[in-house]
């Protein structure tokens, strides 16, 4: 799956579009603990989290992730503007959805994104 295809999943809103839309997603990782993401996720992965603070973007940029999907975000206006601005500055693709992490991970898996343990 290419990062641009994330926008085709139901109930996904693009907050910051990917700079390299044809980048293949190498795997998926879901966690809300930044330390776990830093220890396990890798370049090209899509990260699914309900965290919305700017440190999410810092970790995604550091690891060269393909992008981040923020879940359980019923009101996108409540996402910290600093997070969105940092994603723009750091060229991190950022998406949001009102759906749960479980639902988004299931959809990514059905779309062919392997978990990092499977890739």
Buried (B, 14 or more C-beta within 10 A) or exposed (E): BBBBBBBEBEEBBBBBBBEEEEBEBBBBBBBEEBEEBEEBBEEBBBBBBBBBEBEBBBBBBEBEBBBBBBBBBEEBEEBEEEBBEBBBEBBBBBBBBBBEBEBBBEBBEEBEBBBBEEE
